[in-house]
Amino acid sequence: MVELKTYTREEVSRHAAEEDIWIIIDTDVYNMSVFIDMHPGGAFPILEYAGKDATEAFYGLHRQEVLLKYKRYKIGTLADETPQIKIRQHGDNSTVPYAEMSAFMGYKSPYYNDSHFRYQAALRKICDELKAEAQECDSAGDRPSDEFVKKLAAHHLLAAHVGPGPWLHGLMLPGNVPGTEFDYFHDMITHQEFARWGAPGLVAGITGGMTISLPTVLNYGKPELKAELVPLLLSGEKRMSLAITEPYTGSDVASIRTVAKKVEGGYVVNGVKKWITTGRFAHYFATAVRTEKGISMLLIERQEGVETKPIKTSYSQSAGTAYVTFENVFVPDANLLGIEHQGFRVVLSNFNHERFMLIAQPVAVSRNAVEECFKWAMQRKVFGKPLIDQPVIRNKLAKMIAGVESCQTWTENIAYQMNHMKYAEQADKLAGPIALLKFHATRMMHDVSDEACQIFGGRALTKTGMGKYIEDLQRTYKFNAILGGSEEIMADLGVRQAMKKFPADARL
């Protein structure tokens, strides 16, 4: 390891030959003599700043994380000079305006208590430490490794993704938060912190399928089935997905064609499912089937007759999106979820929480885009002055910030309602507002993605470098607008739910 020393600017200036190049970034001194031949951008950009201060040029071309990646080339610091730029460390909250929820930037809030702050701080550090590994897997399109999944399970973060409930009781979550205290604000924080990875395919592959499928077992599975299955899934030993959508039908669950024929001791299932998140990796499928008198839900274990094929989507292949076929698959009676022919109740039971998750994620991703754009506009020089000096850029930022903050505020209101309502009241009062908020959040995400792309320009179209998070947002934001109920259906559902409560005596 190189021993760091202190240097004067005059000393650094003496190292300006092609075979002996030092540069300054902020107050740190780097020896580029060896790295110059490996520099992806060629030798010229480094030679241009040999022996000089390259701070402004560096931050016009590279993300700060590059400094951490190549910290081995740092040989010292400038004597008697104070750093002007903070190097973000794992676990740090941002100090950029609007880059964090207002309660986490010193503003007052009626919603959050100490456990929420402790949880967010601990979870941010965990996610930051795993971020590089997550992004590498997502970029490569690899199956999330068992080791990686078990790292999350060790912190009980697979269980946390399922939301508040008895499955968390007896567990101690990050920040020393007892599972009995875990509420829908902790739940929202969970989904938002993972969304900050900028690896939506990986997150879907690890937690997406499980979060929307496991509740069918937790709430409708027979005690023996739960006792066997739940520990395997929450420990990361096994994986699970929800298999409802088919090539023929999406939101219209009543039109599914996968058939389960009753036989002695169980059912024989034949049919196909499509766009099944985590399906490529799943050991179990919570599957909607057509039985003699209606729709039923069965838990189908991967076995002979179950085949999964990858579907390439805008997401990373790490999402495990699959086409699933069932050919003469036997499912025992013990794997019936809920009551035969009453599977709609099982299908609908987790929609509010699924949509709450699909709201929290785009708000966090859009907030991250606000921070990225704000930083870029402040440091990018165009025609000799910062990009932020352009009124049109400030207007774009204003629209993005207003959209994110309005969605965050509504999300917090919904979380508060969920914390103070039993399931039946949630189903009665919140299905409509949650649907409308999901519609609002994904429309907001569309607008933020568009504005962010214009602010970053060509960099927003490349998968690496300064605009990599914006490129990922551009490529994947539509998933939230379709999964869990499309925008059009959400908008219509929200208004139809309001119509049911429209007072009969109301007139203009």
Secondary structure, DSSP 8 states (H G I E B T S, - for coil): ----EEE-HHHHHT-EETTEEEEEETTEEEE-TTGGGT-TT-SHHHHTTTTSB-HHHHHHH--THHHHHTGGGEEEEETT---SS----TT----STTSS-GGGGT---SS--HHHHHHHHHHHHHHHHHHHHHHHHHHHT----HHHHHHHHHTTHHHHHT-SSGGGTT-EETTTEEGGG--HHHHHHHHHHHHTTS-HHHHIIIIIHHHHHHHHHHHHS-HHHHHHHHHHHHTTSS-EEEE--BTTBSS-GGG---EEEEETTEEEEEEEEEEETTTTT-SEEEEEEEETTEEEEEEEES-TTEEEEE---SS-GGG--EEEEEEEEEEEGGGEESSTTBHHHHHHHTHHHHHHHHHHHHHHHHHHHHHHHHHHHHH-EETTEEGGGSHHHHHHHHHHHHHHHHHHHHHHHHHHHHHTS-HHHHHHHTHHHHHHHHHHHHHHHHHHHHHHHHHHGGGGGSSSSTTHHHHHHHHHTHHHHHTTS-HHHHHHHHHHHHHHT--TT---
